[in-house]
Amino acid sequence: MASNRHLGRVIVLQSLYEYELRTLAKDPEVDLDVIVAKNIEPYEKALGDTEFVYNLAHNVTDNFETLDKALAPMAPEWPIESIAAIDRNVLRMGLYELSECRDKIPPKVAINEAVELAKAFGSENSSKFINGVLGTAYKKLGIIEENNHGPKKKTGASNKTDKSTKTGETSSGTNSKKSA
């Protein structure tokens, strides 16, 4: 069965949101696996890859503190605790996938998926905020995406790696993040 990773990310976001709120409320019964299982149940057939959902949920929650510290300088006007819970968890998921899953998930896919989650579940400006913060993370991490022939290179006479490859910008300077 094919995997529906977008649906998986929706389930992870719902699970992280519930887990975080119940944890902040000091709910003694909070259990991430129970929350994820409950959220997967209605979509299990359409989802396919439940392991992806459990792994992403656990990896993000296990790294809340590390992810929050990494995000802080990327949105200095917005302390992590003042960011809406949905946006905060979308950022955590996106940054985790961007920084730790590059071998499995292309960085631009990780950013695009986070932006799509923000559009669906965040406020009116959430997607722009998420795109900006994760775009900054993309630059700070110095990500160079590779194609089948090694690092992307400038066209023309120069053989140097194009700086825009690292920043996600096209030669015209516009952002090249596309919907998948």
LUMVO-852878 format. One record per residue: x, y, z of N, C-alpha, C in turn. Coordinates in pm, whole numbers, plus 32768, in hexadecimal, padded with zeros to 4 digits. Example, Ala and Ser with C-alpha at 12.3 -4.5 7.8 and 13.67 -1.06 7.14 Angstrom:
REM residues 2
npx, npy, npz, capx, capy, capz, cpx, cpy, cpz
8527, 7DC7, 830C, 84CE, 7E3E, 830C, 8528, 7EB6, 830C
8505, 7F1F, 82C4, 8557, 7F96, 82CA, 850A, 8003, 8313
//
This chain:
REM residues 180
npx, npy, npz, capx, capy, capz, cpx, cpy, cpz
8054, 7F8A, 8000, 8000, 8000, 8000, 8059, 807C, 8000
8035, 80DC, 7FB2, 8081, 8159, 7FAA, 806E, 81AA, 802A
80D3, 81F3, 804B, 80CF, 8247, 80C2, 8094, 82D0, 80A0
8046, 8305, 80FB, 8010, 838C, 80EC, 804F, 83E1, 8159
80C6, 8413, 813D, 8111, 845C, 81A3, 80D3, 84E1, 81C7
808D, 8521, 816B, 804A, 859F, 818F, 7FE2, 8584, 81FC
7F90, 851F, 81E7, 7F2E, 84F9, 824D, 7F76, 84D4, 82CE
7FE6, 8490, 82C4, 8035, 846D, 833A, 8061, 84E7, 8387
808B, 854F, 833E, 80B5, 85CB, 837F, 803F, 8611, 83C2
7FCB, 860B, 8385, 7F53, 8644, 83C3, 7F38, 85FF, 8448
7F42, 857B, 8448, 7F2B, 852E, 84C3, 7F95, 854F, 852C
8012, 855C, 8501, 807C, 8581, 855F, 8060, 860B, 859B
803A, 866B, 8547, 801C, 86F1, 857A, 7FAB, 86ED, 85E0
7F40, 86A6, 85C1, 7ED1, 869B, 8620, 7F00, 865B, 86A3
7F53, 85F6, 8696, 7F85, 85AF, 870C, 7FE2, 8605, 8760
803C, 864F, 871F, 8098, 86A7, 8767, 804B, 8715, 87AF
7FE7, 874C, 876C, 7F96, 87B6, 87A7, 7F52, 8783, 8827
7F10, 8710, 881D, 7ECC, 86D7, 8892, 7F30, 86B3, 8900
7F9E, 8675, 88D8, 8004, 864D, 893A, 803B, 86C6, 8985
805D, 872F, 893A, 8095, 87A6, 897A, 8030, 87E7, 89DA
7FB4, 87F6, 89AE, 7F50, 8837, 8A03, 7F32, 87E5, 8A80
7F2A, 8762, 8A70, 7F10, 870D, 8AE4, 7F87, 870A, 8B43
8000, 8711, 8B0B, 8078, 8716, 8B5E, 807D, 8799, 8BAD
8060, 8809, 8B69, 805F, 888B, 8BAD, 7FF4, 8890, 8C1A
7F86, 8847, 8C05, 7F1B, 8842, 8C68, 7F39, 87DC, 8CD7
7FB0, 879E, 8CCF, 7FDC, 873A, 8D31, 7F7E, 86C3, 8D3B
7F4C, 8698, 8CC8, 7EF6, 8622, 8CC0, 7F4A, 85A5, 8CDF
7F2C, 8560, 8D4B, 7F7C, 84EA, 8D6F, 7F68, 8474, 8D10
7F00, 8478, 8CC1, 7EE0, 840B, 8C66, 7F19, 841E, 8BD9
7F61, 848C, 8BC1, 7F91, 84A9, 8B3B, 7FF6, 843E, 8B0F
7FDD, 8407, 8A99, 8033, 839F, 8A5F, 8034, 83B4, 89C8
80A8, 83D6, 8992, 80B2, 83F5, 8904, 8084, 8381, 88AC
80A8, 8306, 88CF, 8080, 8294, 887D, 7FE8, 8283, 8879
7FA7, 8299, 88EA, 7F14, 828F, 88EF, 7ED5, 82FD, 8899
7F0B, 8375, 88A2, 7ED6, 83E5, 8853, 7EE8, 83CA, 87BE
7F5F, 839E, 8796, 7F7A, 8382, 8708, 7F20, 8311, 86D7
7F13, 82A7, 8725, 7EBF, 8236, 86FC, 7E2E, 8262, 86E7
7DFC, 82B4, 8743, 7D72, 82E6, 8738, 7D61, 8339, 86B8
7DC6, 838D, 8699, 7DBD, 83E3, 8623, 7DD2, 8397, 85A0
7E1D, 832B, 85A5, 7E34, 82D9, 852D, 7DB9, 8286, 850A
7D75, 8254, 856E, 7D0A, 81F1, 855B, 7CA9, 8210, 84E9
7C70, 8287, 84DF, 7C0F, 829F, 8473, 7C4E, 82A1, 83E7
7CD1, 82AE, 83E0, 7D14, 82C0, 835E, 7D77, 8251, 833D
7D76, 81E6, 838B, 7DDE, 8180, 837F, 7DE9, 8145, 82F2
7D79, 8128, 82B3, 7D7E, 80F0, 822B, 7DB7, 8154, 81C7
7D8D, 81D0, 81CF, 7DBD, 8236, 8172, 7E4D, 825C, 818F
7E79, 824D, 820B, 7EFD, 8277, 8235, 7F6B, 821C, 8202
7F5B, 819D, 8217, 7FC3, 8140, 81ED, 8035, 8136, 8250
8090, 8197, 8252, 810B, 8193, 82A1, 80F7, 81CE, 832C
80CA, 817B, 838A, 80B5, 81AE, 8412, 813A, 81C0, 845B
81A0, 8176, 8433, 8224, 8183, 8472, 825B, 8211, 8460
8246, 824C, 83EA, 8270, 82D5, 83D0, 8231, 8335, 8435
81B0, 8322, 8451, 8168, 837A, 84AE, 81A0, 836D, 853B
81AE, 82F1, 856B, 81E2, 82DC, 85F2, 8271, 8312, 85FE
82C4, 82F6, 859B, 834F, 8324, 85A1, 8358, 83BC, 85A2
830F, 83FE, 854A, 8314, 8490, 8545, 82DF, 84CC, 85C7
8270, 8499, 85F9, 8237, 84CC, 8676, 829B, 84BD, 86EA
82D7, 8448, 86F6, 8336, 8431, 8763, 83B5, 8483, 8752
83E9, 848A, 86D9, 8464, 84D6, 86C3, 8451, 856A, 86DF
83DE, 85A0, 86BB, 83C4, 862E, 86D6, 83B2, 8644, 876C
8361, 85F3, 87AE, 834B, 8608, 883E, 83CB, 85F0, 888E
841B, 858F, 8866, 849A, 8575, 88AA, 84FB, 85EA, 889C
84E6, 863D, 8838, 8540, 86AD, 881B, 84FE, 8736, 8829
848E, 8740, 8871, 844A, 87C1, 8882, 84AE, 882E, 88AC
84FA, 8814, 8914, 8554, 8879, 894A, 85C0, 88A1, 88E4
85FD, 8841, 88A5, 8665, 885B, 8841, 862C, 88A8, 87CA
85B8, 887D, 879B, 8579, 88C1, 8729, 8553, 8950, 874E
851B, 8962, 87C6, 84F4, 89E9, 87F2, 856D, 8A45, 87FC
85DC, 8A11, 882F, 8657, 8A63, 8839, 868A, 8A88, 87AE
8682, 8A2B, 8750, 86AF, 8A47, 86C7, 8654, 8AAB, 8682
85D2, 8AA5, 869F, 8572, 8B00, 865F, 857A, 8B8F, 8695
85A0, 8B9F, 8712, 859F, 8C23, 8753, 85E8, 8C8E, 8703
8662, 8C79, 86D5, 86A6, 8CE4, 868A, 8670, 8CF7, 85FC
8620, 8C9A, 85CD, 85E9, 8CA4, 8547, 856B, 8CFA, 8543
8530, 8D11, 85B6, 84BB, 8D69, 85C3, 84CC, 8DB9, 8644
8531, 8E11, 8649, 8554, 8E54, 86C7, 84E5, 8EAC, 8701
848D, 8EDF, 86AD, 8420, 8F33, 86E0, 83AE, 8EE1, 871B
83B5, 8E5E, 870B, 834B, 8E06, 8738, 8384, 8D9A, 8795
8384, 8DB2, 8816, 83B0, 8D48, 8872, 835B, 8CCB, 885B
839A, 8C58, 8860, 8359, 8BDA, 883B, 82D7, 8BC4, 888A
82D4, 8BED, 8908, 825A, 8BD8, 8959, 81E9, 8C36, 8930
8208, 8CA2, 88E6, 819F, 8CFE, 88BC, 8166, 8CDB, 8831
81A4, 8C7B, 87EF, 8173, 8C4F, 876C, 80FC, 8BF2, 8783
8094, 8C00, 8733, 801E, 8BA9, 8740, 8048, 8B17, 873F
8005, 8AC5, 878E, 802A, 8A38, 879E, 8030, 89EE, 8719
7FD1, 8A09, 86C0, 7FD4, 89C6, 863D, 8052, 89EF, 85F2
806D, 8A70, 85E9, 80E2, 8AA0, 85A1, 8163, 8A6C, 85E0
8168, 8A6B, 8662, 81DE, 8A3B, 86AA, 81FB, 89A9, 8685
8193, 8957, 8682, 81A6, 88CA, 8662, 81C2, 88B3, 85CE
8189, 8904, 8577, 81AC, 88FB, 84E8, 823F, 891F, 84D7
826E, 8987, 851B, 82FB, 89AE, 8513, 8355, 893E, 8547
8330, 8903, 85B4, 8381, 8895, 85EC, 838A, 8821, 8589
8317, 87FC, 8551, 8316, 878E, 84EF, 836C, 87B1, 8475
8356, 8829, 8440, 839F, 8852, 83C9, 8434, 8859, 83E1
845D, 8892, 8453, 84EB, 889C, 8471, 8527, 8812, 8486
84DE, 87BA, 84CA, 8512, 8732, 84DE, 8528, 86EE, 8457
84C4, 86F3, 8400, 84D4, 86B3, 837D, 8542, 86F6, 832B
854B, 8778, 8333, 85AF, 87C3, 82E8, 863C, 87A1, 8317
864E, 8796, 8398, 86D5, 8782, 83CE, 86FC, 86EF, 83DE
869D, 869A, 83F8, 86BF, 860F, 841A, 8695, 85A7, 83B3
8646, 85CC, 8352, 860F, 8568, 82F3, 8637, 8583, 8263
86A2, 85CD, 824F, 86C9, 85F3, 81C8, 86E5, 857C, 816D
870F, 850B, 81A8, 872B, 8496, 8156, 86AC, 8454, 8122
863A, 846F, 8162, 85BB, 8431, 813B, 8556, 8495, 8102
855F, 8512, 812F, 84FE, 8579, 8109, 8549, 85F1, 80D3
8535, 8613, 8054, 8579, 8689, 801E, 8553, 8705, 806F
85B4, 875C, 808A, 8599, 87D2, 80DE, 8523, 8827, 80AE
8518, 883A, 802C, 84A9, 888D, 7FFB, 8422, 8849, 8010
8421, 87C4, 8011, 83A5, 877B, 802F, 8381, 8791, 80C2
83E4, 878B, 811B, 83CB, 87A1, 81A9, 8390, 882C, 81C1
83CA, 8891, 817F, 8397, 891A, 818D, 830B, 8924, 8154
82F6, 88EF, 80DD, 8273, 88F7, 809C, 8208, 88B2, 80F0
8227, 883E, 8126, 81C5, 87F7, 8179, 81A1, 884A, 81F5
8204, 8888, 8231, 81E9, 88DC, 82A6, 8191, 8953, 8280
81AD, 8990, 820F, 815C, 8A01, 81E0, 80CC, 89D4, 81C6
80BC, 8961, 8189, 8035, 892D, 816E, 7FEA, 8910, 81F0
802E, 88DA, 8254, 7FED, 88C4, 82D6, 7FC3, 894A, 8314
8019, 89AD, 8308, 7FF9, 8A32, 833E, 7F81, 8A6E, 82F7
7F79, 8A5C, 8273, 7F05, 8A8F, 8228, 7E85, 8A4B, 8256
7E8C, 89CA, 826D, 7E15, 897D, 8291, 7DE9, 8991, 8322
7E49, 89A0, 837D, 7E27, 899F, 840B, 7E4B, 8A1E, 8458
7E9E, 8A73, 841E, 7ECA, 8AEC, 8463, 7E70, 8B62, 8446
7E9E, 8BD5, 8470, 7E53, 8C51, 8458, 7E70, 8C85, 83CB
7E37, 8CF6, 83AC, 7E42, 8D30, 8326, 7ED2, 8D44, 82F8
7F2A, 8D6D, 8353, 7FB5, 8D8A, 832F, 8017, 8D1C, 8356
7FE5, 8CAD, 838A, 803D, 8C42, 83B9, 8097, 8C0C, 834C
8063, 8BF7, 82D6, 80B4, 8BBA, 826D, 812A, 8C12, 8247
8115, 8C95, 8244, 8183, 8CF2, 8225, 81EC, 8CEF, 8294
81C0, 8CED, 830F, 821A, 8CE8, 8382, 826C, 8C67, 837F
8229, 8BF7, 836C, 826B, 8B74, 8368, 82D1, 8B71, 82F6
82A8, 8BA1, 8280, 8302, 8BA2, 820D, 837D, 8BF8, 822A
8369, 8C6C, 8268, 83D9, 8CC4, 8288, 843A, 8C86, 82EC
8406, 8C4C, 8356, 845C, 8C11, 83BC, 84A6, 8B97, 8385
845F, 8B40, 833F, 84A2, 8ACA, 8308, 84FF, 8AED, 8295
84DF, 8B58, 824C, 853C, 8B89, 81E6, 85BE, 8BB8, 8226
85B3, 8BFB, 8299, 8629, 8C24, 82E3, 8677, 8BA9, 8313
862F, 8B44, 8343, 8671, 8AC9, 836F, 86BA, 8A87, 82FB
867B, 8A85, 8288, 86B7, 8A4C, 820E, 873C, 8A91, 81F1
873F, 8B16, 81FC, 87B9, 8B63, 81E3, 8821, 8B4A, 8250
87F5, 8B4D, 82CF, 8853, 8B3C, 833F, 8890, 8AB1, 8342
8845, 8A4D, 8315, 8879, 89C5, 8313, 88D8, 89B0, 829E
88DC, 8A11, 8241, 8936, 8A06, 81CE, 8916, 8990, 8176
8897, 8974, 8164, 886D, 88FF, 8118, 888C, 8913, 8084
88CD, 88B0, 804C, 88E4, 88AC, 7FBC, 889A, 8830, 7F8B
8834, 8844, 7F3D, 87EA, 87D3, 7F08, 8833, 8799, 7E92
882E, 8716, 7E8A, 886F, 86D3, 7E1C, 8808, 869C, 7DBC
882D, 869C, 7D3B, 87DC, 8656, 7CD8, 8824, 85D6, 7CB5
8800, 8594, 7C49, 883E, 8516, 7C24, 88D1, 8524, 7BFD
88FE, 859C, 7BE6, 8986, 85B1, 7BB5, 89DB, 85FD, 7C1A
89BC, 85F8, 7C99, 8A09, 8641, 7CFF, 89C7, 86C5, 7D1E
8A11, 871E, 7D63, 89D7, 87A0, 7D87, 89AD, 87EE, 7D0C
8941, 883A, 7D1B, 8912, 8890, 7CAE, 897D, 88F7, 7C8F
8990, 8913, 7C12, 89F6, 8972, 7BE8, 89B7, 89DE, 7B93
89FD, 8A50, 7B8C, 89D1, 8ABC, 7B35, 89D7, 8A8F, 7AA5
897B, 8AC2, 7A56, 8984, 8AA9, 79C8, 89E0, 8B12, 798B
8A1B, 8AF3, 791D, 8A75, 8B54, 78DD, 8B04, 8B2C, 78F2
8B60, 8B8D, 78EA, 8BEF, 8B72, 78EB, 8C22, 8B49, 7975
8BE7, 8B7A, 79E0, 8C19, 8B60, 7A65, 8BF5, 8AD4, 7A93
8C4E, 8A94, 7ADC, 8C35, 8A0F, 7B12, 8C21, 8A13, 7BA9
8C1B, 8A89, 7BE6, 8C09, 8A96, 7C76, 8B7A, 8A75, 7C9C
8B69, 8A3E, 7D15, 8AE2, 8A23, 7D46, 8A98, 8AA6, 7D57
8A1E, 8AAB, 7D25, 89CC, 8B23, 7D29, 89A2, 8B3F, 7DB8
89BE, 8BB8, 7DEB, 8995, 8BE1, 7E71, 88FF, 8BD6, 7E82
88B3, 8BEE, 7E17, 8821, 8BE8, 7E23, 87F2, 8B5B, 7E42
8841, 8AF5, 7E21, 881D, 8A6C, 7E43, 8811, 8A5F, 7EDA
886B, 8AA2, 7F24, 8867, 8A9A, 7FB5, 87F2, 8AE7, 7FEF
87C7, 8B50, 7FAE, 8762, 8BA6, 7FEA, 86D5, 8B8A, 7FBA
86C7, 8B38, 7F53, 8641, 8B1D, 7F20, 8610, 8B8A, 7EC4
8669, 8BDE, 7E93, 8640, 8C4A, 7E3A, 8666, 8C26, 7DAB
861B, 8C5B, 7D4F, 863B, 8C4A, 7CC2, 869D, 8CB6, 7C9A
86CD, 8CB0, 7C20, 872E, 8D15, 7BF3, 86F1, 8DA1, 7BF2
866E, 8DAA, 7BEF, 862F, 8E2E, 7BF4, 8620, 8E5F, 7C84
8646, 8E09, 7CE6, 863F, 8E32, 7D72, 85BA, 8E15, 7DB3
855F, 8DD7, 7D6B, 84DE, 8DB7, 7DA7, 84E3, 8D2D, 7DE6
848D, 8D16, 7E43, 8487, 8C98, 7E89, 8452, 8C2C, 7E2B
8494, 8BB9, 7E29, 846C, 8B50, 7DCB, 8424, 8ADD, 7E0D
83F3, 8AEE, 7E86, 83A9, 8A83, 7EC6, 8323, 8A70, 7E81
830C, 89F6, 7E53, 8292, 89D8, 7E08, 823D, 8977, 7E55
81BE, 8976, 7E38, 8165, 8915, 7E76, 817C, 888E, 7E39
817A, 8828, 7E8C, 818F, 87A0, 7E5B, 810C, 875A, 7E4A
//
